[in-house]
Amino acid sequence: MLDVVIIGCGNIAGGYDNDNFSVQWPSTHAAAYVNNKWFSIVGCCDPDEDKAASFQKRWNIPVGAMSPEILFELGVRPDIVSICSPTDCHIKHLDIILKWHPKLVFCEKPIASNLADAELFVEKCELAGIKIIVNYTRRWAPDVIELKESIEQGKWGDIYSVYGVYNKGLLNNGSHLIDLVNYFLGPLHLISSGRKSFDFWTTDPSVPALLETKNKIPVMINIANASQYAFFELEIVTQRGVLRMEEGGKNWIFRLVDDSPINESPRILGAKRHEPGLYYQAMTLAIDNMYDVVVRSGKSPCTGHDALKVQRTCHQIKEASIN
């Protein structure tokens, strides 16, 4: 049994599953731990005392507090630390994490609000022998994993271009899009950035950008406005068809190359084939993977270094953006 502390008691920590007492595929840290027999949540903290108390009661956690320092003083010593606090708080928790010396930190993305703090976080944890998994959740979705493998095996032929749209901040949501392209096609090189749009956060603008892979595949990242609606989609144009992730991974659309009904015309794309996504399984599978990493020395699909690659690209995009 691995003991867990959750820092931050908001939505991703457990709030999204507050009313789902028997959910099969939870979307939060707390619910996923509770559903897994190998983990036990032994402590939680949040600077909002009422929120911490409510979270403690909801998930039947023995010790709740207003800070990780208080948990430490109370003798709580976790094997796993889930960081679900606001991004700019992550680096502030580093000192207490190093005192705890857990086996693993499961950190919400991004690691920190700036590149220097993110690199420091990863470096200090590595020097202390603490493993890091960063929650770019789609890396654990079975359909995303299958697609990555099919691309690597050449089942889609050449990749011609990638187009994605996001909103609600470059680090907050755009980083997910960049991480997906990294996962499928490798690291990205920035060509140019567009104009900042502060559509949700005052410190994390959404920014359009043109990038390319090491194989010179163009990748266009565009933006929507979070004040109007949520939006996260990715389209990959290949030799053998076009595939599109919709609603953040809840649905997929595939259009395969078909023969033209007119002999002299070029080949065409066939009818759309809709398939439900498996994104809803990702959090549970991430927690399963965490146990494998800690107990069996398994590998994680999203380490601190994977997350740093994304953060460096986001940093470059923001630095080159237009005000």
C-alpha angles and dihedrals in degrees: 000000000000119000116225135200120195116207110202123025103216135116102299090043091060111306097101088060098041093115096036103087095165102026112158096204108031122196098207138072097241097048092046091051092047090051092052118078093208096064134066123188105222100170146012135184141190131165088235101081095201092049092050091049093048092048091048091053096043094054097033094240116172098218129036129174145161095251141018088243090063090049088053091050089050089058099254110155113180130196089205130034119198111200108206098150124114113293096249089056096058096084090046089061093053096092094054091043089055090050091051091047094199122189091242143007119213103200130190113233135296101039092220140351092256137032097245093056092045092053091046092050093052094043095051094045091050092049088052092049093246115145120223130210117182120206104240082147102195090069087077096047108112094221092052091049091049092050092050090052092048091051091049091048091054096244091137095044117216119002110228104181146338127220126186137173128199141156139191098070139326095250096035099048110353089063089063090056093047090047091053092053090046089051094050102036111012133252122344133229118212117236099173144335131222134214123310117249117195094203097152117349124053092215101033112058125189109243131188116223144179115221138161137210124239086265090056095252107157116237118192117194113192133178142232128192118264092203088071105038144327114269134178121153138150130196126191119194113205141171092260101038149311125281126193133192112209134190093014093301102321091114140021131202121201126190114184127198112267134184116265115248087224110069097214094049124089121258116281140208115264128228120302116269114204122207129177115244125237097218089119089070095055102091093051091048091048090056090047089051090050091059090049091051094049101038104028101028089244126164128258122219090220118041129169089267092053089053092047090057089057093045092051090053091048089049091052092048093050094045091052095043126113120246 
